[in-house]
Amino acid sequence: MENALRINWRVELIYSKITGWGKYVPPLVMTNYHMAEVIDTSDEWIRSRSGIGQRHYSHISISDMAWMAAEQALACAGVKSADIDLIVLGSTTVEEICPNTASLIKNKLGAHRAAAFDLNSACTSWLYSLSVASDMIKAGSVKKALVIGAERLSLAMDWTKRESCFLFGDGAGAVVIEASDKQAGLQGYHMGCVPDSRECLRIPDWGLSPTHFTETTPISLDFEGQEIFKSAVKGMGEAIEKVLDQEGIAADDIDLFVPHQANIRIIQTLAKRLNFSMEKVVVCIEKYANTSAAAIPLALCDALEAGRVKPGSLILTASFGAGLTYGAGIIRWGDSVTSKGHSSAFIPPFEGTVFDLMADSFAHYGIEVSHLLSDGSEEQLEN
Ligand SMILES: CC(C)(COP(=O)(O)OP(=O)(O)OC[C@H]1O[C@@H](n2cnc3c(N)ncnc32)[C@H](O)[C@@H]1OP(=O)(O)O)[C@@H](O)C(=O)NCCC(=O)NCCS
């Protein structure tokens, strides 16, 4: 009787270790000099205000970019797509809402048994996705997941708005996370959404609305740069303080800071606030610009490729985006810092220049670029 009443408590902690990573960077590049051919701007102005030197524009869909990044992440982890339980696509620019785009990626990967959903919190989408998927692993409901951030924001650029159209680029990044008994993965996070700040960054009419029956509104970004800048620093700064406090970690203990890549001045302000030397900060805004949900996984991949992530590294990450959503997380890296394999997935390049690729978009906003097109005059710029 006594034995029957005895309760045997054995709590096994499950962690969600990152075991694979991959990225897709579209081959076509739009430099600041190209940008100055279509809007009234200069390389000097863009670099000094934002730190951006160029951005990549995609000739393939979000799902194809995500698929390429995911295939590489799976090869890196040595995990078969058939063993994936969950695919989360973080994105604001999905090509299909119903059915969701994650299910399209699932089919491309042949991840037959995976559940699949999209998550949109704008630029924070990947960090939000990582927190949700990690928690599902920690709860024991999922063993292996793919967390993808992919964006094709080039399709949302309004070329009549020089204050915002230079800021964004396309790309995709993905990680494989797996249940593990080793203390690794997303250790803690703090997410939030600034009250009453929806208006300063939004793409009106990018969803279902009765106005679709009566009006055709061109896609355009409503954007108050300075307001977003201030909220970004405040939101990310506070989220970082909260997560460090929550995990009992001092800023000095952080080995690497992988922030959202929206403006080099935002990153520098945050680094100063944390008393981080810029050597601890991963910055890739110069070559990719702001790729929204893809920004952090792309930066993480670059840091791994450059050997900046070591086994056991303590990584701080922080992001903000439309909403205004924000968040910060602490990732304790596992033991794997090199790829177990490489994906052979391939997509043919675009035959033409970046101006050819974007010709319909420029025409839509009344920007004359015929002299820049491949079949135009000699004034055409190289990619
Ligand atoms: C966009 C951003 C780089 C602009 O920098 P800024 O220092 O705030 O610049 P301002 O908007 O005050 O503009 C300064 C001047 O440059 C001009 N300007 C704006 N865009 C320009 C461009 N592309 N080229 C040249 N001049 C430009 C403005 O007209 C203004 O001229 P004025 O002083 O004669 O009126 C900055 O506000 C920012 O990065 N904001 C946050 C980024 C963001 O929101 N990312 C998306 C969310 S994740």
The ligand as an SDF file (V2000), in Angstrom:
LIG
                    3D

 48 50  0  0  0  0  0  0  0  0999 V2000
   14.8660   55.8390  -42.8780 C   0  0  0  0  0  0  0  0  0  0  0  0
   16.0060   56.4860  -42.1470 C   0  0  0  0  0  0  0  0  0  0  0  0
   17.3100   55.8790  -42.6230 C   0  0  0  0  0  0  0  0  0  0  0  0
   16.0080   57.9610  -42.4960 C   0  0  0  0  0  0  0  0  0  0  0  0
   17.0520   58.6190  -41.7940 O   0  0  0  0  0  0  0  0  0  0  0  0
   16.7850   60.0320  -41.0940 P   0  0  0  0  0  0  0  0  0  0  0  0
   18.0660   60.4680  -40.5540 O   0  0  0  0  0  0  0  0  0  0  0  0
   15.6360   59.8010  -40.1360 O   0  0  0  0  0  0  0  0  0  0  0  0
   16.3880   60.9360  -42.3120 O   0  0  0  0  0  0  0  0  0  0  0  0
   15.1060   61.8710  -42.4720 P   0  0  0  0  0  0  0  0  0  0  0  0
   13.8890   61.0220  -42.7200 O   0  0  0  0  0  0  0  0  0  0  0  0
   15.0730   62.8190  -41.3250 O   0  0  0  0  0  0  0  0  0  0  0  0
   15.4440   62.6700  -43.7910 O   0  0  0  0  0  0  0  0  0  0  0  0
   16.4770   63.6290  -43.8100 C   0  0  0  0  0  0  0  0  0  0  0  0
   16.4800   64.3120  -45.1480 C   0  0  0  0  0  0  0  0  0  0  0  0
   16.8920   63.3820  -46.1770 O   0  0  0  0  0  0  0  0  0  0  0  0
   15.9230   63.3750  -47.2180 C   0  0  0  0  0  0  0  0  0  0  0  0
   15.8450   62.0060  -47.7410 N   0  0  0  0  0  0  0  0  0  0  0  0
   14.9330   61.0490  -47.4070 C   0  0  0  0  0  0  0  0  0  0  0  0
   15.1930   59.9380  -48.1250 N   0  0  0  0  0  0  0  0  0  0  0  0
   16.2600   60.2050  -48.9000 C   0  0  0  0  0  0  0  0  0  0  0  0
   16.9780   59.4570  -49.8340 C   0  0  0  0  0  0  0  0  0  0  0  0
   16.6860   58.1660  -50.1290 N   0  0  0  0  0  0  0  0  0  0  0  0
   18.0460   60.0380  -50.4480 N   0  0  0  0  0  0  0  0  0  0  0  0
   18.3950   61.2900  -50.1610 C   0  0  0  0  0  0  0  0  0  0  0  0
   17.7350   62.0730  -49.2980 N   0  0  0  0  0  0  0  0  0  0  0  0
   16.6710   61.5190  -48.6610 C   0  0  0  0  0  0  0  0  0  0  0  0
   14.6460   63.8270  -46.5890 C   0  0  0  0  0  0  0  0  0  0  0  0
   13.8050   64.3780  -47.5680 O   0  0  0  0  0  0  0  0  0  0  0  0
   15.1250   64.8610  -45.5980 C   0  0  0  0  0  0  0  0  0  0  0  0
   15.3830   66.0560  -46.2940 O   0  0  0  0  0  0  0  0  0  0  0  0
   15.0610   67.4970  -45.5930 P   0  0  0  0  0  0  0  0  0  0  0  0
   15.9260   67.5320  -44.3770 O   0  0  0  0  0  0  0  0  0  0  0  0
   15.4350   68.4480  -46.6560 O   0  0  0  0  0  0  0  0  0  0  0  0
   13.5970   67.4500  -45.2770 O   0  0  0  0  0  0  0  0  0  0  0  0
   15.8570   56.2820  -40.6060 C   0  0  0  0  0  0  0  0  0  0  0  0
   14.8180   57.0790  -40.1090 O   0  0  0  0  0  0  0  0  0  0  0  0
   15.5980   54.8470  -40.2220 C   0  0  0  0  0  0  0  0  0  0  0  0
   16.4290   53.9820  -40.4650 O   0  0  0  0  0  0  0  0  0  0  0  0
   14.4610   54.5330  -39.5930 N   0  0  0  0  0  0  0  0  0  0  0  0
   14.1540   53.2140  -39.0880 C   0  0  0  0  0  0  0  0  0  0  0  0
   14.3140   52.0970  -40.1090 C   0  0  0  0  0  0  0  0  0  0  0  0
   13.0730   51.3200  -40.2810 C   0  0  0  0  0  0  0  0  0  0  0  0
   12.0300   51.7700  -40.0070 O   0  0  0  0  0  0  0  0  0  0  0  0
   13.1420   50.0930  -40.7590 N   0  0  0  0  0  0  0  0  0  0  0  0
   11.9830   49.2970  -40.9670 C   0  0  0  0  0  0  0  0  0  0  0  0
   11.4640   48.6990  -39.7210 C   0  0  0  0  0  0  0  0  0  0  0  0
   12.1900   47.1580  -39.3090 S   0  0  0  0  0  0  0  0  0  0  0  0
  1  2  1  0
  2  3  1  0
  2  4  1  0
  2 36  1  0
  4  5  1  0
  5  6  1  0
  6  7  2  0
  6  8  1  0
  6  9  1  0
  9 10  1  0
 10 11  2  0
 10 12  1  0
 10 13  1  0
 13 14  1  0
 14 15  1  0
 15 16  1  0
 15 30  1  0
 16 17  1  0
 17 18  1  0
 17 28  1  0
 18 19  1  0
 18 27  1  0
 19 20  2  0
 20 21  1  0
 21 22  1  0
 21 27  2  0
 22 23  1  0
 22 24  2  0
 24 25  1  0
 25 26  2  0
 26 27  1  0
 28 29  1  0
 28 30  1  0
 30 31  1  0
 31 32  1  0
 32 33  2  0
 32 34  1  0
 32 35  1  0
 36 37  1  0
 36 38  1  0
 38 39  2  0
 38 40  1  0
 40 41  1  0
 41 42  1  0
 42 43  1  0
 43 44  2  0
 43 45  1  0
 45 46  1  0
 46 47  1  0
 47 48  1  0
M  END
$$$$
